[in-house]
Amino acid sequence: MFHVSSGTRPEEEQDVEIVSSQLALEMSQTPEVQELAQQMIDDHTMAGRK
């Protein structure tokens, strides 16, 4: 997972989590990893809307 340095905006941190999870979803062939990646995308997308 990417480490976001302190001082970044929460929106930027959400973006990094979403992009890295999308990459995991696309690259993985393991159903458990794909499920977790999709859950991360969903969670961070919803958090960004609040």
C-alpha positions, 0 to 999 in steps of 0.5 A: 500500500502507498504511504501518504505523507502527513500534511496531505488533504484527506481527499488526496488520501482517499484518492490514493486509496481508491487508485491503489485499490483499483489497481489491485482489483484489476491485477489480482486473480485472487477472489479474496483480494478482488473482494477486499479491493472492491470494498476499499473502493466502495468505502473510500468513495463513500467517505469522500462524499461525506 
